Amino acid sequence: MTLDKQRNKNIRIACNITSAARFCGFVILIPENDEFIAKVEDNNFVKLIGYSAIPDYAIKYKRYYKAVKASNKCDKYKTIIGYLFDLGEQHFVSFDA
């Protein structure tokens, strides 16, 4: 079992999430503003970071290490990596304790 799948399984157990909930990916949250990272562009000339108040528009990473790598580019604010689940009618975001 890969580490990402094990993390997903542990969060499901800890938060009592049913198996019917679909895991959408890892998202980056800025807790200071309560916003998600929606866009990251970084080249030699400019660093552009877009924000979203809702997780629907957040960038969803399938691998945890890719979310960490992207969050390191967002050096203006403290960021945390969250687990995004689709429960059908609504989304659920959970974080490591």
KEGUDO-116370 format. One line per 3 residues: number of its first residue (from 0); for each residue x, y, z of N, C-alpha, C, O. Coordinates in pm, whole numbers, always signed. Layout:
// residues N
NUM	X,Y,Z,X,Y,Z,X,Y,Z,X,Y,Z ~ ...
//
This chain:
// residues 97
0	+85,-118,+0,+0,+0,+0,+90,+124,+0,+183,+134,+80 ~ +61,+218,-90,+142,+340,-94,+112,+429,+26,+8,+416,+90 ~ +204,+519,+54,+189,+607,+168,+65,+696,+154,-4,+722,+252
3	+36,+744,+30,-81,+829,+8,-210,+753,+38,-303,+809,+98 ~ -217,+628,-2,-336,+547,+26,-350,+520,+175,-461,+518,+228 ~ -237,+500,+243,-240,+478,+388,-288,+604,+460,-367,+595,+554
6	-240,+721,+416,-285,+848,+475,-436,+863,+457,-508,+899,+551 ~ -482,+835,+337,-625,+844,+305,-706,+751,+396,-809,+791,+451 ~ -659,+629,+412,-728,+531,+497,-731,+579,+643,-834,+568,+709
9	-619,+631,+693,-612,+678,+831,-708,+794,+856,-773,+799,+961 ~ -717,+886,+762,-809,+1000,+776,-953,+952,+774,-1035,+1000,+852 ~ -984,+858,+687,-1121,+804,+682,-1161,+744,+816,-1272,+765,+864
12	-1069,+670,+877,-1098,+607,+1006,-1110,+713,+1115,-1204,+710,+1194 ~ -1015,+807,+1120,-1014,+908,+1227,-1136,+1000,+1220,-1187,+1042,+1323 ~ -1182,+1031,+1099,-1295,+1125,+1083,-1427,+1054,+1060,-1530,+1119,+1040
15	-1425,+920,+1064,-1546,+842,+1045,-1614,+872,+911,-1735,+893,+905 ~ -1534,+873,+804,-1584,+898,+669,-1618,+765,+604,-1538,+672,+608 ~ -1735,+756,+546,-1779,+630,+485,-1699,+601,+358,-1637,+690,+300
18	-1702,+476,+317,-1632,+437,+194,-1702,+491,+70,-1643,+491,-39 ~ -1827,+537,+84,-1899,+595,-29,-1845,+732,-68,-1865,+777,-180 ~ -1776,+798,+25,-1718,+930,-3,-1599,+912,-97,-1514,+825,-76
21	-1594,+996,-199,-1486,+988,-299,-1373,+1083,-259,-1396,+1200,-231 ~ -1251,+1031,-258,-1134,+1114,-229,-1100,+1192,-355,-1073,+1133,-460 ~ -1101,+1325,-345,-1076,+1411,-460,-928,+1445,-476,-880,+1465,-588
24	-855,+1452,-365,-713,+1484,-371,-670,+1565,-251,-749,+1595,-161 ~ -543,+1601,-253,-486,+1685,-148,-497,+1830,-190,-468,+1864,-305 ~ -538,+1917,-100,-553,+2059,-129,-466,+2140,-31,-429,+2092,+76
27	-436,+2263,-71,-354,+2350,+13,-443,+2461,+68,-511,+2531,-7 ~ -440,+2477,+198,-521,+2579,+266,-429,+2681,+333,-326,+2646,+389 ~ -470,+2807,+325,-405,+2913,+401,-497,+2943,+519,-599,+3009,+501
30	-464,+2895,+639,-555,+2909,+753,-576,+3054,+796,-681,+3088,+851 ~ -479,+3138,+772,-489,+3279,+808,-608,+3348,+738,-680,+3427,+799 ~ -626,+3315,+611,-732,+3376,+530,-850,+3282,+508,-954,+3323,+455
33	-835,+3156,+548,-934,+3053,+523,-963,+3042,+373,-1079,+3037,+331 ~ -855,+3037,+293,-867,+3025,+148,-779,+2911,+98,-679,+2875,+159 ~ -820,+2855,-15,-747,+2747,-80,-664,+2802,-194,-697,+2906,-252
36	-556,+2733,-226,-473,+2771,-340,-542,+2718,-466,-566,+2598,-479 ~ -572,+2810,-558,-644,+2772,-679,-554,+2774,-803,-587,+2713,-904 ~ -442,+2844,-794,-354,+2854,-910,-213,+2889,-862,-196,+2972,-774
39	-114,+2824,-922,+25,+2856,-892,+102,+2859,-1024,+110,+2759,-1095 ~ +158,+2975,-1055,+244,+2990,-1172,+374,+3051,-1124,+374,+3156,-1059 ~ +482,+2987,-1154,+612,+3035,-1109,+710,+3020,-1223,+739,+2908,-1266
42	+762,+3132,-1272,+865,+3127,-1374,+975,+3227,-1338,+976,+3277,-1225 ~ +1064,+3256,-1426,+1178,+3343,-1396,+1137,+3488,-1372,+1213,+3564,-1312 ~ +1020,+3527,-1419,+981,+3668,-1412,+877,+3699,-1305,+879,+3808,-1247
45	+788,+3606,-1281,+677,+3636,-1191,+631,+3510,-1117,+641,+3399,-1168 ~ +581,+3531,-997,+517,+3423,-921,+373,+3464,-901,+345,+3566,-837 ~ +281,+3386,-954,+138,+3417,-947,+68,+3308,-867,+77,+3190,-901
48	-2,+3349,-761,-77,+3254,-679,-221,+3301,-672,-249,+3414,-629 ~ -314,+3215,-713,-456,+3246,-709,-521,+3177,-591,-480,+3068,-551 ~ -622,+3239,-535,-689,+3189,-415,-838,+3166,-442,-897,+3229,-530
51	-897,+3076,-365,-1039,+3046,-373,-1095,+3025,-233,-1030,+2963,-148 ~ -1214,+3076,-211,-1277,+3059,-79,-1342,+2921,-65,-1368,+2877,+47 ~ -1367,+2854,-175,-1432,+2723,-170,-1340,+2615,-229,-1263,+2643,-321
54	-1348,+2494,-178,-1257,+2388,-224,-1285,+2339,-366,-1201,+2271,-424 ~ -1401,+2372,-422,-1432,+2328,-559,-1328,+2376,-659,-1296,+2305,-754 ~ -1274,+2495,-639,-1180,+2556,-732,-1035,+2538,-691,-945,+2585,-761
57	-1011,+2473,-581,-873,+2450,-535,-803,+2350,-626,-867,+2264,-687 ~ -672,+2364,-635,-593,+2265,-708,-595,+2136,-626,-568,+2137,-506 ~ -626,+2026,-693,-633,+1896,-626,-514,+1812,-671,-500,+1780,-789
60	-430,+1778,-577,-311,+1698,-607,-337,+1553,-570,-391,+1524,-463 ~ -301,+1462,-659,-320,+1319,-633,-211,+1263,-541,-231,+1161,-476 ~ -96,+1330,-536,+15,+1286,-453,+45,+1390,-346,+46,+1510,-372
63	+68,+1342,-225,+94,+1430,-111,+221,+1513,-132,+223,+1632,-103 ~ +326,+1449,-183,+452,+1520,-200,+441,+1633,-302,+512,+1733,-290 ~ +353,+1619,-401,+332,+1727,-499,+262,+1846,-434,+292,+1961,-467
66	+171,+1819,-342,+104,+1927,-269,+204,+1999,-179,+200,+2121,-166 ~ +294,+1925,-117,+397,+1985,-32,+490,+2071,-116,+525,+2182,-75 ~ +529,+2022,-231,+618,+2096,-320,+552,+2227,-365,+618,+2331,-368
69	+424,+2223,-399,+352,+2344,-439,+333,+2440,-322,+340,+2561,-339 ~ +308,+2385,-204,+287,+2472,-88,+415,+2546,-49,+409,+2655,+7 ~ +531,+2487,-78,+658,+2553,-50,+678,+2677,-137,+751,+2768,-99
72	+613,+2680,-253,+621,+2798,-341,+540,+2914,-284,+566,+3030,-317 ~ +444,+2884,-201,+357,+2986,-140,+421,+3034,-11,+373,+3003,+98 ~ +527,+3108,-24,+605,+3146,+94,+554,+3272,+164,+609,+3312,+266
75	+451,+3334,+111,+396,+3455,+173,+316,+3423,+299,+317,+3499,+396 ~ +246,+3308,+298,+162,+3267,+410,+200,+3127,+456,+263,+3051,+383 ~ +161,+3096,+579,+174,+2958,+628,+64,+2876,+561,-50,+2921,+550
78	+98,+2757,+516,+0,+2672,+449,-7,+2536,+518,+88,+2493,+583 ~ -122,+2470,+501,-138,+2333,+549,-203,+2250,+439,-281,+2301,+358 ~ -168,+2123,+437,-221,+2031,+336,-345,+1963,+393,-344,+1913,+505
81	-452,+1963,+313,-577,+1900,+355,-617,+1787,+263,-568,+1775,+151 ~ -707,+1704,+311,-763,+1592,+236,-904,+1631,+194,-987,+1661,+281 ~ -933,+1631,+67,-1065,+1671,+17,-1146,+1549,-23,-1102,+1468,-105
84	-1265,+1536,+36,-1356,+1426,+5,-1487,+1483,-50,-1535,+1586,-4 ~ -1542,+1414,-148,-1673,+1450,-204,-1776,+1356,-142,-1773,+1235,-163 ~ -1868,+1414,-65,-1972,+1335,+2,-2103,+1332,-75,-2204,+1285,-24
87	-2101,+1381,-199,-2222,+1386,-279,-2279,+1526,-283,-2261,+1598,-382 ~ -2346,+1565,-178,-2407,+1698,-169,-2308,+1806,-126,-2330,+1925,-152 ~ -2201,+1766,-61,-2106,+1865,-9,-1965,+1807,-7,-1945,+1687,-27
90	-1868,+1894,+16,-1729,+1853,+28,-1689,+1853,+175,-1743,+1927,+256 ~ -1592,+1768,+207,-1539,+1759,+342,-1387,+1772,+333,-1323,+1699,+257 ~ -1330,+1864,+409,-1186,+1883,+413,-1136,+1848,+552,-1189,+1897,+652
93	-1035,+1763,+558,-979,+1722,+686,-829,+1746,+684,-767,+1752,+578 ~ -771,+1759,+802,-629,+1786,+816,-568,+1692,+916,-637,+1642,+1005 ~ -437,+1667,+903,-367,+1585,+1001,-367,+1655,+1136,-360,+1777,+1145
96	-376,+1575,+1240,-376,+1631,+1376,-237,+1661,+1422,-218,+1709,+1534
//
